[in-house]
Amino acid sequence: EAEIARRLDLRDGGPSGKVLVCSVDPPGCVDIDDALHAYELAPGKYEVGVHIADVGHFIKGGTAIDAEAAARGTTVYLVNKRIDMVPKRLGEDLCSLHEKVDRLPLSCLW
């Protein structure tokens, strides 16, 4: 609750009630880590938001899992296999921006 209190809450459309955040990951993707929103503030004036899963909330710096994730750098997608940057439980569940599931992403709004 303390973590939620210090962040901008965009659940239920944010302060305006009209912000719709949607994933940019393809259908069927299980590690949904990127999302966007665009909201018209006034005619011709928009707020744009980029949201990414906050893996750092779960992985503390200097730990073995942090070192391994840093060494991998990204999830690698091959034809019939993928090599995850972080353990499956984090990438596909705890950090994944699933619809109608409360998450704490890092966001940039402009």
PyMOL commands that set and color helices and strands:
alter all, ss='L'
color gray80, all
select helices_A, chain A and resi 2-5+11-13+55-57+64-72+88-94
alter helices_A, ss='H'
color red, helices_A
select strands_A, chain A and resi 22-23+34-42+45-52+76-77+82-83+106-109
alter strands_A, ss='S'
color yellow, strands_A
deselect
rebuild
show_as cartoon
